[in-house]
Amino acid sequence: MIVRPLDHYTPEIANRVRELLIQLSRSGKDKGEIPEDWFSDIINSPWHDLLIAEEDGKILGIASVSVTMGPGIRKNAYLEDFVTDAEVRGKGVGTAIWNAYEAWAKEKGCKNLEFTCGHGREKSQEFYKNHGASVYDTNFFRKEV
């Protein structure tokens, strides 16, 4: 198995990413096709990547990663949409992606890894704690624009 940043777009890759996001969704709902320009933006950005874990040509898991910057924090790495296929959970795919995320963050000069994990996702929270993360006391807000 290898974990690498996505470097090209195909409709097959887009479909597989979509399938994995459905597994990540609490409702299991399909939010629809992911536009090709989203993949292009990710591939062309120096501050964002889609890490993919694959074996024998099959994508087993993904993680969207970004650098966030501010004068007080400098650079931090933000993890979004981290998911492994249900068929391979517990088989080291998540750890491989996590390790790639850490290496990616170091390469970008980031100070911290940051991410959210919703209530009711105890297995995910346990995974993060087992990989050295701790809960940071804050509130996460969202406002649609």
C-alpha positions in Angstrom: 0.0 0.0 0.0 1.1 3.5 -0.8 -0.2 6.9 0.4 0.4 9.8 -1.9 -1.0 13.1 -2.9 -3.5 12.9 -5.7 -1.8 14.1 -8.9 -4.4 13.7 -11.6 -8.1 13.5 -12.1 -10.2 10.7 -13.6 -13.9 10.1 -13.4 -13.1 6.8 -11.7 -11.1 8.6 -8.9 -14.0 11.1 -8.5 -16.5 8.2 -8.1 -14.3 6.4 -5.6 -13.8 9.5 -3.5 -17.6 10.0 -3.6 -18.2 6.4 -2.4 -15.8 6.9 0.5 -17.4 10.2 1.5 -20.8 8.5 1.6 -19.3 6.0 4.1 -18.0 9.0 6.1 -21.4 10.7 6.2 -23.4 10.1 9.4 -26.6 9.9 7.3 -25.0 7.8 4.6 -26.4 10.2 2.1 -24.8 10.9 -1.3 -24.2 14.6 -1.6 -23.7 14.2 -5.3 -21.0 14.4 -7.8 -17.7 16.1 -6.9 -16.9 18.7 -9.6 -13.8 18.1 -11.6 -12.7 21.7 -10.8 -12.5 20.8 -7.1 -10.0 18.1 -7.9 -8.0 20.6 -10.1 -8.0 23.1 -7.4 -6.6 20.6 -4.9 -4.0 19.2 -7.4 -2.8 22.7 -8.3 -2.6 24.2 -4.8 0.6 24.3 -2.9 -1.4 24.5 0.4 -3.9 21.7 -0.1 -3.8 18.0 -1.0 -5.9 14.9 -1.2 -3.9 12.1 0.3 -4.9 8.7 -1.1 -4.1 5.3 0.2 -4.1 2.7 -2.6 -3.2 -0.9 -3.2 -3.4 -2.8 -6.4 -4.9 0.3 -8.1 -7.8 0.5 -5.6 -8.2 3.6 -3.4 -8.7 2.3 0.2 -8.9 5.7 2.0 -8.5 9.4 1.7 -7.8 12.5 3.7 -8.2 16.1 2.5 -5.4 18.2 4.1 -4.8 22.0 4.1 -2.4 24.5 5.6 -4.1 27.2 7.7 -2.1 30.3 8.4 -2.4 33.2 10.8 0.0 35.6 12.5 -0.6 34.0 15.9 -0.4 30.4 14.7 2.0 30.7 11.7 1.1 27.5 9.9 -1.0 24.5 11.1 -2.1 21.5 9.1 -5.9 20.9 9.0 -7.4 17.5 8.3 -10.8 17.2 6.7 -12.7 14.2 5.3 -10.5 11.4 6.7 -12.0 8.1 5.8 -11.0 4.5 5.1 -13.2 2.0 3.3 -15.2 0.0 5.8 -13.7 -3.3 4.4 -10.2 -2.3 5.5 -10.8 -0.6 8.8 -8.5 -1.9 11.5 -5.9 -3.1 9.0 -3.5 -0.2 9.1 -4.8 2.0 6.3 -5.9 4.8 8.6 -2.5 4.7 10.4 -0.7 4.9 7.0 -2.8 7.9 6.0 -2.2 9.5 9.4 1.5 9.1 9.1 1.4 10.6 5.6 -0.6 13.5 7.0 2.1 14.1 9.7 4.9 13.9 7.1 3.0 16.3 4.8 2.5 18.8 7.7 6.2 18.7 8.6 7.2 19.2 4.9 4.9 22.3 4.8 6.5 23.7 8.0 3.4 23.3 10.1 3.5 23.5 13.9 0.3 21.5 14.8 -2.1 19.1 13.3 -5.7 20.2 13.7 -9.0 18.5 13.0 -12.5 18.1 14.4 -14.2 14.9 15.3 -18.0 14.8 16.0 -19.8 13.6 19.0 -20.7 9.9 18.7 -17.6 9.0 16.8 -15.9 7.2 19.6 -13.8 4.9 17.4 -12.4 7.8 15.5 -11.7 9.7 18.7 -9.9 6.6 20.1 -7.9 6.4 16.9 -6.8 10.0 17.2 -5.8 9.6 20.9 -3.9 6.5 20.1 -1.9 8.5 17.6 -0.9 11.1 20.1 -3.7 13.7 19.7 -5.5 15.3 22.6 -8.7 17.2 22.8 -8.4 20.9 22.5 -11.0 22.9 24.4 -12.7 25.1 21.8 -15.9 25.6 19.9 -16.2 25.1 16.2 -18.5 27.5 14.4 -19.8 27.5 10.8 -21.7 30.1 8.9 -22.9 29.7 5.4 -22.0 32.5 3.0 
